[in-house]
Amino acid sequence: MSADPSVLPAPEELRAALQGALHLPGEAGFDRAALPWNVSVTARPLAVVEAADPDDVQAAVAHAARHGIRITVLGPGHGASARLAGTLLVRTGALRRLEVSADARTAIVGAGVSWGELQSALDGTGLTGLVGSSPVVSVVGLVLQGGYSWLSRAFGSTAGSLRAAEVVTADGARGWVDESTDAELLWGLRGGGGRYVAVTAVELDLVPSGELAGGRLMLPVEAAPAVLAAWAAATRSCDPATSLWASILNFPPLPELPEPLRGRSFVAVDAVTTAGVDALERVLAPIRAAGPVVHDTVGARAPGRLGDICEEPTAPAPAVQRGIPLTELPDTVLPVLLGAATAPGRFLQVQLRHLAGAPTRREGFATEIEAEYVVNALAIAPVPEAVAAAEQSMEALAETLAPWTGGTLLPSFVATWRDLGDSARPDRIERLASVARRLDPQGVFTASLDA
């Protein structure tokens, strides 16, 4: 390891090898480059490389291995944790390769491409990727973390769409791998990636978009008991072409928020289907009848507009998040969940995602969706004291829901203060660790979650 673990060794050597930029602590641009999307995470890397191309990623990995330091490779989106501290952080936002083959139903996507960009490129093709709720998350990042998609009930996790990947290994070598060259590596990259290689691009399956429709219904929180009951009933009968999510939203009394939202709470139902608007409206009719709809965006959707449905922030924010898998959702759970979600000052959002019936498209570390439903709790935490309070509230929520909890989470929903034990059983974690020992025996790469 480096003689001084707080200083990047031979920085000018690395800078000379790069087409992109190297930012060191104290230099102009370092704080901006080091800032994660989740600004509640305090991470002080040794330096930040803004890679201009895959060659820069290769140079950075080789430098880290040569000088005995650890490295983290991070694209645009939400992935960050305090474990970035003391590493060489490589930003891949400039890796913009995007090639769609409509005939083959595949896409090659660079590590800097967001889901919004890929989905917009698919408009008019009759195809879609297995996109999640946010347009700003990187395609590669979601694949490597498992990925709950709007289309998971029909096509499985996003990680299951991974066909091949361009990787940089700990010895600095770069090349494409697929099932024929390293099936075990592909198994690990599907949800367990980012801990033993750098991924600079992926090749993904695309799926038929059908008659895409979707949108959000928002109603006053006073209607929440009836809305949640109608939503739960709808999830028990809707076919796999349709995904239904429900959320309690608690907007803080901030002046920058629109007056109709400021300081108020709502219940929202978000929906997507590949079966067309009419089919979706039949599913949503009992939910509409449960109270006055104050916000309605339901309609036909192009693939590029799926990321708009949940109206999530697209700018960096100080967030704390935790997922909780549920094996069942009896009616008795709903008032318990509603009471926890509306407790003053705890959560910005508590969301329920219906995932029942999701198939396993390909084998991988995190391609199997075991939970019938997943709860995702979100809080805004602008100061360290608020982060600790939010974590405590989420642990209390998990304890409250323990009687109905079971199965595993995809890593994208595992809280940053927890570990991969929430995502997989010990035998699968050991299998992933064995891939890491083979490909990264010196522990050059750092992952955001402990195994």
C-alpha positions in Angstrom: 0.0 0.0 0.0 1.0 3.7 -0.4 3.4 5.1 2.2 1.0 7.9 3.0 -2.5 6.5 2.6 -4.0 10.1 2.5 -2.0 11.2 -0.5 -2.2 9.9 -4.1 1.3 8.6 -5.1 2.9 9.9 -8.3 0.1 12.2 -9.4 2.0 13.8 -12.3 2.7 10.3 -13.7 -1.1 9.6 -13.7 -1.9 13.0 -15.1 0.5 12.5 -18.0 -1.2 9.2 -18.9 -4.7 10.8 -19.1 -6.7 12.5 -21.9 -9.2 13.6 -19.2 -8.6 15.5 -16.0 -7.0 14.6 -12.7 -8.3 16.6 -9.7 -6.3 16.6 -6.4 -7.5 17.9 -3.0 -7.0 21.6 -2.8 -7.1 22.1 -6.6 -9.9 24.0 -8.3 -12.5 21.5 -9.5 -11.8 18.8 -6.9 -14.8 19.5 -4.7 -17.2 19.5 -7.7 -15.7 16.3 -9.1 -15.7 14.5 -5.8 -19.3 15.4 -4.8 -21.6 12.4 -5.1 -25.2 12.7 -6.3 -26.3 11.9 -2.8 -24.7 14.9 -1.1 -25.5 13.5 2.4 -22.5 11.1 1.8 -19.2 12.5 3.0 -16.5 11.0 0.8 -13.0 12.4 0.5 -11.2 10.4 -2.2 -7.4 10.7 -2.7 -8.1 12.2 -6.1 -10.7 12.2 -8.9 -10.1 11.2 -12.5 -12.6 12.4 -15.0 -12.1 9.8 -17.6 -12.3 11.0 -21.2 -12.5 7.5 -22.6 -12.0 3.8 -21.7 -8.2 4.3 -22.1 -8.3 6.7 -19.1 -10.1 4.1 -17.0 -7.5 1.6 -17.9 -4.7 4.0 -17.1 -6.2 4.8 -13.7 -6.7 1.2 -12.7 -3.1 0.4 -13.8 -1.8 3.3 -11.7 -3.8 2.2 -8.6 -2.5 -1.4 -8.9 1.1 -0.3 -9.5 1.1 2.1 -6.5 -0.9 -0.1 -4.0 -3.9 2.1 -3.7 -7.6 1.3 -4.0 -9.9 2.6 -6.8 -13.6 3.2 -7.2 -15.3 3.6 -10.6 -18.5 5.6 -10.5 -20.8 6.7 -13.3 -23.6 9.3 -13.2 -26.5 8.5 -10.8 -27.2 7.7 -7.2 -24.4 5.2 -6.3 -22.1 6.5 -3.6 -21.1 5.6 0.0 -18.6 6.8 2.5 -16.4 3.9 1.4 -15.2 6.1 -1.4 -13.0 7.9 1.1 -9.3 7.2 0.6 -9.7 5.8 -2.9 -8.8 7.0 -6.3 -12.3 7.9 -7.7 -12.8 7.5 -11.5 -15.8 9.3 -13.0 -17.1 7.8 -16.2 -19.6 10.4 -17.3 -17.8 11.1 -20.6 -18.0 7.5 -21.8 -20.8 8.2 -24.2 -20.9 5.1 -26.5 -24.5 4.3 -27.5 -25.4 1.9 -30.3 -28.9 0.4 -30.7 -29.5 -2.6 -32.9 -33.3 -2.7 -33.3 -33.1 -5.9 -35.4 -31.1 -7.8 -32.8 -33.0 -6.1 -29.9 -29.7 -5.1 -28.2 -27.9 -2.0 -27.2 -24.2 -1.2 -26.4 -24.1 1.4 -23.8 -21.1 3.3 -22.3 -20.7 3.8 -18.6 -21.5 7.5 -18.9 -24.9 7.1 -20.5 -28.0 7.6 -18.4 -31.3 5.7 -18.6 -33.0 8.8 -19.9 -30.6 9.0 -22.8 -30.9 5.3 -23.7 -34.7 5.4 -23.5 -34.9 8.5 -25.7 -32.8 6.7 -28.3 -35.4 3.9 -28.3 -38.4 6.1 -29.1 -40.0 4.8 -32.2 -38.2 1.5 -32.3 -40.9 -0.6 -30.6 -38.3 -1.5 -27.9 -37.4 -0.5 -24.4 -34.8 -1.2 -21.9 -35.5 -2.4 -18.4 -35.5 1.1 -17.0 -36.1 2.1 -13.4 -37.8 5.1 -12.0 -35.0 7.7 -12.5 -33.8 9.1 -15.8 -30.5 10.3 -14.4 -29.1 6.9 -13.1 -26.5 5.4 -15.4 -27.4 2.3 -17.4 -24.2 0.5 -16.3 -24.8 1.4 -12.6 -28.3 0.0 -12.5 -27.2 -3.2 -14.2 -24.4 -3.7 -11.8 -26.7 -3.2 -8.8 -29.5 -5.5 -9.9 -32.2 -3.0 -10.9 -35.9 -3.0 -10.1 -37.6 -1.9 -13.4 -41.0 -0.7 -14.4 -41.0 -3.9 -16.5 -39.6 -6.3 -13.9 -42.9 -8.2 -13.5 -42.8 -9.2 -17.2 -39.0 -9.4 -17.9 -37.2 -9.6 -14.5 -34.5 -7.5 -13.0 -32.4 -5.1 -15.1 -29.3 -7.1 -14.3 -30.8 -10.1 -16.1 -30.6 -8.2 -19.4 -26.8 -8.1 -19.4 -25.3 -10.0 -22.3 -21.7 -8.8 -22.3 -19.4 -6.2 -20.8 -16.3 -4.3 -21.6 -14.2 -4.5 -18.4 -10.8 -3.3 -17.1 -9.3 -5.9 -14.7 -7.0 -5.2 -11.8 -3.9 -5.8 -13.8 -5.0 -3.0 -16.2 -6.1 -5.2 -19.1 -9.2 -4.3 -21.0 -11.6 -6.3 -23.2 -15.1 -7.6 -23.8 -16.4 -10.6 -21.9 -19.5 -12.7 -22.5 -20.8 -16.1 -21.6 -18.4 -17.9 -23.8 -15.3 -16.2 -22.4 -16.1 -15.8 -18.7 -19.5 -16.9 -17.6 -18.7 -16.7 -13.9 -17.7 -13.0 -14.3 -20.9 -12.3 -16.1 -22.8 -14.0 -13.3 -21.1 -11.7 -10.8 -21.6 -8.5 -12.8 -25.4 -9.1 -12.9 -26.1 -7.3 -9.7 -22.8 -7.9 -7.9 -20.5 -5.8 -10.1 -18.2 -2.9 -9.2 -16.2 -4.8 -6.7 -13.5 -6.6 -8.8 -13.4 -5.0 -12.3 -14.2 -1.6 -13.8 -17.0 -1.7 -16.4 -16.7 0.8 -19.2 -19.6 -0.4 -21.4 -22.3 -3.1 -21.5 -24.3 -4.9 -24.1 -28.0 -5.4 -23.1 -31.1 -7.1 -24.3 -34.0 -4.8 -25.2 -37.6 -5.9 -24.9 -40.8 -5.2 -26.9 -42.4 -2.0 -25.6 -45.9 -3.0 -26.7 -48.4 -0.2 -26.2 -46.6 1.7 -23.5 -48.8 3.7 -21.1 -48.3 5.1 -17.6 -48.4 8.0 -15.3 -49.1 9.2 -11.8 -52.3 9.7 -9.8 -51.9 11.9 -6.7 -54.6 12.3 -4.1 -54.8 14.0 -0.7 -53.4 11.9 2.1 -56.8 11.8 3.8 -57.8 9.4 1.0 -54.8 7.2 1.7 -56.6 4.3 3.5 -59.1 3.9 0.7 -56.5 4.4 -2.1 -54.0 1.9 -0.6 -56.8 -0.7 -0.2 -57.8 -0.2 -3.8 -54.2 -0.3 -5.0 -53.5 -3.5 -3.0 -56.6 -5.2 -4.5 -55.5 -4.1 -8.0 -52.0 -5.7 -7.5 -53.6 -9.0 -6.7 -55.3 -9.2 -10.0 -53.4 -7.2 -12.6 -51.4 -9.2 -15.2 -47.5 -9.1 -15.5 -47.7 -6.4 -18.2 -48.7 -3.9 -15.5 -46.7 -2.5 -12.6 -48.3 -0.6 -9.8 -46.4 1.4 -7.2 -47.9 3.4 -4.3 -46.3 6.1 -2.2 -47.0 8.4 0.7 -45.3 11.7 0.0 -44.6 14.2 2.7 -43.5 17.6 1.3 -41.5 19.8 3.6 -42.6 23.5 4.1 -39.9 24.9 1.9 -40.5 28.1 0.0 -39.0 26.7 -3.2 -41.8 24.1 -3.5 -45.0 25.0 -5.3 -47.7 26.3 -2.9 -50.1 23.4 -3.5 -47.4 20.9 -2.3 -45.6 22.9 0.4 -46.0 21.3 3.8 -48.6 18.9 2.7 -48.9 15.1 2.3 -50.3 13.0 -0.5 -50.8 9.4 -1.6 -49.7 8.7 -5.1 -50.1 5.6 -7.4 -47.6 5.3 -10.2 -48.3 2.8 -13.0 -46.8 1.4 -16.2 -48.2 -1.1 -18.7 -47.3 -2.5 -22.1 -51.0 -3.3 -22.7 -52.2 0.2 -23.7 -54.0 3.2 -22.0 -57.5 1.5 -22.0 -56.2 -1.5 -20.2 -54.4 0.7 -17.6 -57.4 2.8 -17.0 -59.5 -0.3 -16.2 -56.9 -1.2 -13.6 -56.8 2.3 -12.2 -60.6 2.9 -12.1 -61.1 1.7 -8.5 -58.1 3.8 -7.4 -59.5 6.9 -9.0 -62.8 6.2 -7.3 -61.1 6.2 -3.8 -60.8 10.0 -3.6 -60.3 13.2 -5.4 -57.5 13.1 -7.9 -55.5 16.3 -7.6 -52.7 15.4 -10.1 -53.0 13.1 -13.1 -50.4 12.3 -15.8 -51.7 8.9 -17.0 -51.5 8.5 -20.8 -49.7 6.9 -23.6 -45.9 7.0 -23.2 -42.8 6.8 -25.4 -39.9 4.8 -23.9 -38.1 8.1 -23.3 -40.8 9.3 -20.9 -40.9 6.4 -18.5 -38.4 8.1 -16.3 -40.7 11.1 -15.8 -43.5 9.2 -14.1 -42.4 9.3 -10.5 -41.2 12.9 -10.9 -38.0 12.2 -8.9 -35.4 14.9 -8.4 -32.8 15.0 -11.1 -30.3 17.3 -9.2 -28.0 16.1 -6.4 -29.8 15.9 -3.0 -28.9 14.9 0.5 -30.9 11.6 0.7 -31.0 8.6 2.9 -32.7 5.4 1.6 -33.5 1.9 2.7 -35.4 -0.9 1.0 -37.4 -3.6 2.9 -38.7 -6.8 1.1 -42.1 -8.2 1.9 -43.3 -11.7 1.2 -46.9 -10.7 1.6 -49.2 -7.7 1.9 -52.3 -8.6 3.9 -54.8 -5.7 4.5 -53.7 -5.5 8.1 -50.2 -4.2 7.0 -51.6 -1.1 5.2 -52.6 0.9 8.3 -49.4 0.0 10.0 -47.4 1.2 7.0 -49.5 4.3 6.6 -49.0 5.2 10.3 -45.3 4.9 10.0 -45.2 6.8 6.7 -47.1 9.8 8.0 -45.3 10.1 11.3 -44.2 13.8 11.4 -40.7 14.6 10.2 -39.5 11.1 9.4 -39.8 10.4 5.7 -40.1 12.3 2.5 -41.5 9.2 0.8 -42.4 5.7 1.7 -43.1 3.7 -1.5 -44.5 0.2 -2.1 -43.5 -1.5 -5.3 -45.5 -4.5 -6.5 -43.1 -7.1 -8.0 -44.9 -10.4 -7.8 -44.3 -12.9 -10.6 -41.0 -11.4 -11.9 -39.1 -14.0 -13.9 -35.4 -14.7 -13.7 -34.2 -13.8 -17.2 -30.6 -14.9 -16.7 -28.7 -16.3 -13.8 -26.7 -13.8 -11.8 -25.8 -12.6 -8.3 -28.9 -10.4 -8.2 -31.3 -11.4 -11.0 -33.9 -13.2 -8.9 -36.6 -11.0 -7.5 -37.9 -12.9 -4.5 -40.1 -10.3 -2.8 -43.8 -9.9 -3.7 -43.5 -6.3 -2.7 -40.6 -3.9 -1.8 -40.9 -1.0 0.5 -38.5 1.9 -0.2 -38.2 4.6 2.4 -36.6 7.9 1.6 -35.6 10.8 3.8 -33.8 14.1 3.1 -30.9 14.7 5.5 -29.0 17.9 5.0 -26.8 17.6 8.1 -25.1 14.6 9.8 -27.5 14.6 12.7 -30.4 14.2 10.3 -28.6 11.3 8.6 -28.4 9.5 11.9 -32.0 10.2 12.7 -33.2 9.0 9.3 -31.2 5.8 9.6 -32.8 5.2 13.0 -36.3 5.8 11.6 -35.7 3.4 8.8 -34.4 0.7 11.1 -37.6 1.2 13.2 -39.7 0.9 10.1 -38.0 -2.4 9.2 -38.6 -3.7 12.7 -42.3 -2.7 12.5 -42.6 -4.6 9.2 -40.6 -7.6 10.3 -43.6 -9.9 10.6 -44.2 -9.6 6.8 -40.6 -9.3 5.7 -38.7 -12.0 3.8 -36.5 -12.7 0.8 -33.7 -10.6 -0.4 -33.3 -7.1 -1.9 -31.5 -6.2 -5.1 -28.4 -4.3 -4.1 -29.7 -1.0 -5.5 -32.2 -0.9 -2.6 -29.8 -1.9 0.2 -29.0 0.9 2.6 -25.5 2.2 2.5 -25.0 1.5 6.2 -25.9 -2.2 5.7 -24.2 -5.0 3.7 -24.8 -7.6 1.0 -26.4 -9.9 3.5 -29.6 -8.0 2.7 -29.2 -9.1 -1.0 -28.1 -12.7 -1.0 -27.6 -15.8 1.1 -24.1 -16.7 2.3 -23.4 -19.2 -0.5 -24.0 -16.6 -3.2 -21.9 -14.0 -1.4 -19.1 -16.6 -1.2 -19.5 -17.3 -4.9 -19.2 -13.6 -5.6 -16.2 -13.3 -3.3 -14.5 -16.2 -5.2 -14.8 -14.2 -8.4 -13.3 -11.2 -6.7 -10.4 -13.3 -5.4 -9.7 -14.6 -8.9 -9.9 -11.3 -10.7 -8.7 -8.9 -8.0 -6.5 -10.8 -5.5 -4.9 -7.6 -4.2 -8.2 -5.9 -3.5 -7.6 -3.0 -5.9 -11.3 -2.2 -6.3 -13.6 -0.8 -3.6 -17.4 -1.5 -3.7 -20.1 0.7 -2.1 -21.3 -2.2 0.1 -19.5 -4.7 2.2 -19.9 -8.4 1.3 
